[in-house]
């Protein structure tokens, strides 16, 4: 009887931890909006693994990277290792012939490729209910300009959409911008 009780206690806890992941990612992305960060797309030489651009600086990808890092997932390392092994499947938009651990994970098309390969690709739609907290969304802002953010568990003023934690030039912030740009990617990813 004690063994059965212990098994019943541990199974729900394991399931709860997995179901809880999107909520924890959402909370991590929301917490990032409390940090003062200037939009800075500069190239930085950073530590590896677990490298980060200087505190107080960042771009949209850094919001995603930092949110995952708060949950113990190092996208710098994950993307770099996948790109080293499968360089040919990643975009060749920057004229590189090999990986660069300082910047590869900070490029939206590379994150999209990584999430397509290792996450769950979710539908692109104009239906707000298809986007849930913990999802990653990528947009095309026009031309070759891409953007990425995390869907969080706070709703728009009208209660119709979840907000996005991102950095589109004003620092890490929450915005009601889910349908403001053309959606080109929608993912969930957990390790």
N, C-alpha and C positions, 0 to 999 in steps of 0.2 A: 504494500500500500504506500509506504514512504517513497519507494522508487517511482511509482506512478505519479505521485504528487510532485516530486522533484522534476520529472520529465514535463509535466503539464506547466510547471512554473517557468522552466527554461525555454520551452518552445515559444510561448507568446512573447517573452522578452526578446528573443532573437527576431521574431517577426516584427515586433514593435520597433526595434532599432532600424530595420530596413524601411518600414513605412514612415518612420520619423525622419529619414534622411532629407526629403524635400523640404520639410519644415525647418530643419536645422540649417540647410543651405539658404533658405529664404531669410531666416533670422540673421545669419552671418552677413548676407548681402545688405540687409537693412542696417546692421550695426556699422558697416563701412561708411554709410552716409553721415555718420557722426564725425568722421575724420576729415580734416580740412586738406583737400587735395587739389592742386592746380593741374589743369590739363596740360600735359607735356609729352609730346610724341617723340622726344629725343631718343637716340640710341644710347643705351647705357651698357657698360660691361658690368655684369652682375655675377655673384657667387653661383656655384652649381654644386649640388642640387639646392633647392629651397632658396634660390636667389630672388631678389625683388629690387625694383627700381627704388631710388631714394624716397624716403618717407616724405609725404607731401606732394608727390608727383605721380602722374599716371594717365592712362587712357582707358577706353572702354574695356579692353581685354583685361586690364589689371583689376577691374572690379570682379570679373569672373574668376581670375586666378587667385585673388586674395580671399574671395568667399570660399572657394574650395580649399585653400590652404588652411583656413580656420577649422576645417573639418579633417585636417590631416592628409589631404590629397595634394600632391605637388604636380600641378599641370606642366610646369617647366620640365621636370624630369620625364613625366609621362609622354608629352609631345615630343621631346627630344629623342627619347629612346625609340618611339614609333617611327619618327622621321629617319633616324639612322638606319633602321631595318627596312623601311619601305619608302625611301626618298622619292621614288618614281611616282607614287600615288598622290603626293602632295603638290599643291599649285607651284608653278614656276614663274611667279609674277615679279620676282625681285632680282632675277639674273644670278641667283646663287647656284653653285654646283655641289654644295655640301651643306650640312646642317650648321646652324649657329645657335648655340644654347642661350645666348643673350637675348635673342629677338624672336625666334621661331614661334614660341608659344604666345607672343604678344601680337600676332597677326590674325585678324578675324578669319580669313580663308583657311589658315592652318588649323585653328580651333574647330572650325566647321568640319573639316576633313577628319580630324581626330574624333569628334563627337559622332560623326557618321560611321566611323569604323568601330568605335568602342562603346558608344552609348546607344540610346534608343531614339530613332528618328520618328518624330511625331508629325501629325498632319499640319500642313500650312493651310490656314483658313482665315476667314473674316468673322469667325464665331468666337466670341470672347470666352465661352465656356470650354473651349478646346485648350486654353492656356491656363495652367495651374501653378501654384507656388512651387519653386524649385526648378521650373523649366528654364532652359536657356533659349533665347530668341536672337536671331541675327537678321539684320535688315540691310538693304541697299539704300543709301541716302541719295543716290544719283550718280551716274557715271560709274567710276570704279571705287567709290567711297562706300565702305561697309562699316557696320556697327554691330555691337553685341551687348546683351544685358541679361539680367536674371529676373524672372517673374517672382514677385514677393507676395506675401499674404496680407497685404493692405490693399484696399479697394479705392477706386476712383471716387470723386465726390458724388457722382450719380449712382455709385454702387454697381455699375455694370461691368467693370473690368478690374483686373488686378494691376497694380502699379509695377513699374520696372525700376530696378536698381541698376544704374549705369553712369557713365561719364561721357557726355557728348560735347564737352567744352566748358561746363560750369562746375567741374569737380564731381565727386561721387554724390549722386542725388537720387531721389525717388521721383518718378514722373509718370503721368498718365499719357504714355506715348506708344502703347502697344500697336495701334493701327495708324500711327502718324507717318510711317514710312513703309516701303514695300518689304514685306517679310520674305526672307530667302532661306531661312533655316529655323528649325524648331526641334529641340532635343531634350532628353533627360539623360543624365550621366551620373552614376555613382560607382565607386570601387568597392 
